[in-house]
Amino acid sequence: MGLFKKKTVKKTYERENMRPIIRAGICTGEQIAGFKDIRTGKMEEIMLIKSPEDLENFKSIYGITEEIAKEY
C-alpha cells in the first residue's frame, strides 16, 4: 500500500566547472556515477550504479539529459 510516494529532490552541480561521468572498473565492472572537475581532474563520487534504473535516477536527480561518458 503506497500512501506516501518517495520524493525526488532536484540537486545541482557546477555546469561550468564539472561534467557528469561514470567511472567503470575494468575487472569487476563496477560503475560509479559522479562529477569530474574539468580544472583539476578530480572526481566527486555520488552513487553506485547497479542497474539502468539507478543511472536514470542519477540523471533525473541532477537534471542531466545528455549521454554520460564512461571512464575506465
Buried (B, 14 or more C-beta within 10 A) or exposed (E): EEEEEEEEEEEEBEEEEBBBBBBBEEEEEEBBBBBBEEEEEEBEEBBEBEEEEBBEBBBEBBEBEEEBEEEE
